[in-house]
Amino acid sequence: MGKKILIVEDNEMNRDMLTRRLQRKGYDICVAEDGESGVAMATSEKPDLILMDMSLPVLDGWEATRRIKANPDLASIPIVGLSAHAMETDRVKALEAGCDDYDTKPVELERLLAIIQKLTGEGLP
């Protein structure tokens, strides 16, 4: 069984594309469509890693990340913030909210996989 990744993404096309591509790489995927359900899914699923879109309805990715990181049971789960904004200030803001790393959309799969492997300890000696 591969590592479990929670994808929190409101855009159906992005969600489906990421789900398919990561499943092909052997990951077990669960999805949430907004920040509030993302926090709930993180609590119920206890994923190995969370891919968090920052621009989400209901509860944005910044606040969802802060809530997850404030929960002692979930705080150790690595979160990768995803945003179409490539500004350095967005990266800093994501890291300040508690994201462990940050990547821009459209997602470049090889780059994202390298981040996932680094944060989950996969592929390390």
Rosetta silent file (secondary structure, phi, psi, omega in degrees, C-alpha in Angstrom):
SEQUENCE: MGKKILIVEDNEMNRDMLTRRLQRKGYDICVAEDGESGVAMATSEKPDLILMDMSLPVLDGWEATRRIKANPDLASIPIVGLSAHAMETDRVKALEAGCDDYDTKPVELERLLAIIQKLTGEGLP
SCORE:     score description
SCORE:     0.000 S_00000001
   1 L     0.000  128.240 -179.579    0.000    0.000    0.000 S_00000001
   2 L   -75.751  174.343  176.371    1.407    3.344   -1.017 S_00000001
   3 L   -64.565  148.759 -179.570    1.518    6.490    1.058 S_00000001
   4 E   -95.615  127.052  178.835   -1.819    8.239    1.499 S_00000001
   5 E  -118.271  129.672  173.609   -2.109   11.757    0.062 S_00000001
   6 E   -96.043  122.437  176.234   -5.015   14.090    0.734 S_00000001
   7 E  -102.257  118.127  176.998   -5.647   16.473   -2.175 S_00000001
   8 E  -107.889  103.263 -171.110   -7.572   19.598   -1.135 S_00000001
   9 L  -152.395  127.960 -178.091   -8.548   21.231   -4.422 S_00000001
  10 L   -87.555  -17.359 -178.828  -11.762   22.913   -5.574 S_00000001
  11 L   -86.780  116.095 -173.892  -11.029   22.697   -9.300 S_00000001
  12 H   -60.031  -40.186 -179.048  -12.384   19.367  -10.559 S_00000001
  13 H   -63.495  -46.782  178.559  -10.016   19.193  -13.538 S_00000001
  14 H   -62.310  -42.578 -177.996   -6.934   19.784  -11.344 S_00000001
  15 H   -61.950  -48.615 -178.627   -8.232   17.340   -8.733 S_00000001
  16 H   -64.041  -42.709 -178.888   -8.868   14.578  -11.273 S_00000001
  17 H   -63.385  -47.213  179.788   -5.549   15.095  -13.041 S_00000001
  18 H   -64.115  -42.987 -179.607   -3.558   15.013   -9.794 S_00000001
  19 H   -58.425  -51.690 -178.770   -5.510   12.020   -8.498 S_00000001
  20 H   -60.471  -46.220 -175.368   -4.909    9.968  -11.668 S_00000001
  21 H   -67.537  -38.636 -179.456   -1.242   10.866  -11.966 S_00000001
  22 H   -75.876  -33.832  176.008   -0.447   10.178   -8.317 S_00000001
  23 H   -63.329  -38.967  178.030   -2.448    6.929   -8.267 S_00000001
  24 H   -61.803  -27.508  179.135   -0.380    5.763  -11.252 S_00000001
  25 L   -86.815    2.579  174.573    2.709    6.396   -9.098 S_00000001
  26 L    96.921    8.710  179.472    1.271    4.108   -6.407 S_00000001
  27 L   -86.505  149.204  174.838   -0.192    6.640   -3.989 S_00000001
  28 E   -93.157  122.669 -171.629   -3.479    6.136   -2.154 S_00000001
  29 E  -113.423  136.152  167.475   -5.522    9.305   -2.759 S_00000001
  30 E  -127.057  151.289 -174.331   -8.361   10.941   -0.864 S_00000001
  31 E  -130.091  150.985  173.037   -9.841   14.285   -1.891 S_00000001
  32 E  -135.269  147.620 -173.826  -11.614   17.266   -0.387 S_00000001
  33 L  -101.172   -6.662  175.788  -13.162   20.135   -2.338 S_00000001
  34 L  -151.616  169.968 -174.701  -12.809   22.979    0.165 S_00000001
  35 H   -62.218  -38.221 -178.126  -10.733   23.920    3.192 S_00000001
  36 H   -64.893  -46.982  178.184  -13.326   22.926    5.747 S_00000001
  37 H   -70.836  -25.095  175.183  -13.739   19.412    4.388 S_00000001
  38 H   -63.089  -43.333  177.827   -9.941   19.314    3.964 S_00000001
  39 H   -64.657  -43.331  179.522   -9.507   19.815    7.711 S_00000001
  40 H   -62.751  -43.934 -179.789  -12.194   17.171    8.399 S_00000001
  41 H   -66.561  -38.101  178.223  -10.570   14.688    5.971 S_00000001
  42 H   -60.178  -39.564 -179.358   -7.124   15.290    7.487 S_00000001
  43 H   -68.091  -44.439 -175.537   -8.632   14.405   10.870 S_00000001
  44 H   -81.544  -34.248 -174.086  -10.456   11.272    9.691 S_00000001
  45 H   -93.471  -23.512 -176.288   -7.948    9.967    7.117 S_00000001
  46 L    45.788   61.461 -177.596   -4.617   10.886    8.792 S_00000001
  47 L   -68.230  165.462  176.791   -2.825   11.092    5.416 S_00000001
  48 L   -79.119  -21.470 -178.243    0.960   10.883    5.029 S_00000001
  49 E  -161.203  150.694  177.904    0.925   14.210    3.162 S_00000001
  50 E  -122.574  130.484  170.850   -1.540   16.923    2.155 S_00000001
  51 E   -99.701  113.290 -171.691   -1.562   18.846   -1.131 S_00000001
  52 E  -113.696  112.098  171.244   -3.394   22.067   -0.233 S_00000001
  53 E   -67.759  138.133 -176.676   -4.699   24.475   -2.837 S_00000001
  54 L   -85.513  -26.312 -179.015   -4.463   27.924   -1.264 S_00000001
  55 L   -99.871   85.565 -175.499   -7.454   29.498   -3.076 S_00000001
  56 L  -118.892  151.834  173.688  -10.358   27.448   -1.744 S_00000001
  57 L   -76.459  168.140  178.458  -14.045   28.153   -1.097 S_00000001
  58 L    68.421  -66.705  179.643  -15.602   28.013    2.396 S_00000001
  59 L  -136.491  121.406 -175.306  -12.251   28.027    4.208 S_00000001
  60 L   -73.786  167.879 -175.845   -9.128   29.039    2.280 S_00000001
  61 H   -62.547  -31.760  179.288   -5.944   26.991    2.196 S_00000001
  62 H   -62.681  -50.328 -176.943   -4.100   29.382    4.513 S_00000001
  63 H   -70.282  -39.613  177.866   -6.668   28.982    7.303 S_00000001
  64 H   -60.039  -42.481  178.621   -7.149   25.240    6.682 S_00000001
  65 H   -62.396  -45.574  179.660   -3.362   24.784    6.995 S_00000001
  66 H   -59.585  -41.044 -179.134   -3.278   26.800   10.228 S_00000001
  67 H   -67.020  -41.170  179.431   -6.089   24.671   11.704 S_00000001
  68 H   -64.761  -45.714 -177.585   -4.414   21.389   10.736 S_00000001
  69 H   -69.983  -21.495  178.824   -1.048   22.496   12.120 S_00000001
  70 H   -80.678  -14.014 -179.529   -2.714   23.709   15.355 S_00000001
  71 L   -90.060  115.221 -176.859   -4.082   20.189   15.985 S_00000001
  72 L   -55.783  -30.143  179.751   -1.433   18.144   17.867 S_00000001
  73 L   -73.081  -21.405 -174.390   -2.706   14.924   16.228 S_00000001
  74 L  -113.922  -13.465 -170.453   -2.221   16.370   12.726 S_00000001
  75 L   -55.803  -27.859 -176.943    0.637   18.864   13.128 S_00000001
  76 L   -83.695   -7.068  179.632    3.288   16.420   11.911 S_00000001
  77 L   -72.813  122.358  178.459    1.539   15.791    8.566 S_00000001
  78 L   -66.804  138.695  177.923    3.533   17.586    5.851 S_00000001
  79 E  -121.693  128.929  174.875    1.491   20.071    3.825 S_00000001
  80 E  -106.669  115.510  176.927    2.467   21.275    0.362 S_00000001
  81 E   -75.755  135.995  177.815    0.742   24.533   -0.551 S_00000001
  82 E  -121.548  132.080  179.961   -0.300   24.772   -4.207 S_00000001
  83 E  -153.025  149.698  175.879   -1.093   28.044   -5.912 S_00000001
  84 L   -75.729  -10.911 -179.630   -1.186   29.548   -9.365 S_00000001
  85 L   -86.214  122.233 -177.039    0.638   32.530   -7.878 S_00000001
  86 L   -98.640   10.705 -178.654    4.386   32.276   -8.373 S_00000001
  87 L   -68.422  142.253  178.406    5.214   35.364   -6.301 S_00000001
  88 H   -60.383  -32.897  179.341    7.853   34.888   -3.596 S_00000001
  89 H   -63.760  -32.624  178.021    5.475   36.575   -1.136 S_00000001
  90 H   -68.007  -39.687  177.295    2.942   33.761   -1.749 S_00000001
  91 H   -61.998  -47.381 -179.649    5.590   31.159   -0.940 S_00000001
  92 H   -60.781  -44.716 -179.595    6.529   33.005    2.254 S_00000001
  93 H   -61.597  -41.177  179.489    2.849   33.377    3.210 S_00000001
  94 H   -64.819  -42.994 -179.675    2.253   29.651    2.670 S_00000001
  95 H   -67.504  -37.693  177.899    5.259   28.704    4.794 S_00000001
  96 H   -65.592  -32.885  178.647    4.175   31.151    7.510 S_00000001
  97 H   -71.285  -16.098  178.174    0.702   29.546    7.545 S_00000001
  98 L   120.796   -0.210  177.257    2.423   26.239    8.301 S_00000001
  99 L   -63.509  143.492  178.881    2.997   24.654    4.886 S_00000001
 100 L   -85.213  -22.003  176.243    6.114   22.511    4.796 S_00000001
 101 E  -159.091  177.562 -172.513    6.729   23.339    1.140 S_00000001
 102 E  -149.147  140.076  176.129    5.105   25.180   -1.733 S_00000001
 103 E  -141.391  154.802 -177.652    4.679   24.544   -5.441 S_00000001
 104 E   -98.837  154.760  174.303    3.073   26.482   -8.245 S_00000001
 105 L  -101.736  152.265   -1.939    0.313   25.453  -10.621 S_00000001
 106 L   -62.711  142.976 -176.648    0.064   24.192  -13.219 S_00000001
 107 L   -68.581  132.336  172.425    1.721   21.320  -11.374 S_00000001
 108 L   -99.168  109.191 -167.921    4.864   19.896  -12.917 S_00000001
 109 H   -54.898  -45.505 -177.046    4.576   16.258  -11.814 S_00000001
 110 H   -62.250  -40.948  179.291    8.286   15.428  -11.529 S_00000001
 111 H   -65.812  -43.351  179.673    8.952   18.509   -9.407 S_00000001
 112 H   -64.908  -41.688  178.621    5.928   17.778   -7.198 S_00000001
 113 H   -60.972  -38.072  178.460    6.943   14.114   -6.800 S_00000001
 114 H   -63.105  -40.326  177.911   10.398   15.226   -5.641 S_00000001
 115 H   -65.691  -46.347 -179.883    8.770   17.424   -2.970 S_00000001
 116 H   -59.037  -46.070 -178.493    6.415   14.592   -1.913 S_00000001
 117 H   -65.036  -37.778  179.142    9.303   12.120   -1.666 S_00000001
 118 H   -64.492  -44.832 -174.323   11.408   14.579    0.327 S_00000001
 119 H   -77.622  -24.873 -179.762    8.606   15.270    2.831 S_00000001
 120 H   -98.231   -3.300  178.439    7.464   11.646    3.259 S_00000001
 121 L    76.212   14.826  178.879   11.010   10.254    3.440 S_00000001
 122 L   -77.483  151.065  173.398   10.478    8.049    0.393 S_00000001
 123 L    69.078    9.994  177.052   13.380    7.150   -1.815 S_00000001
 124 L   -97.880  147.981 -178.085   15.891    8.128    0.845 S_00000001
 125 L   -65.878    0.000    0.000   18.626    5.694    1.875 S_00000001
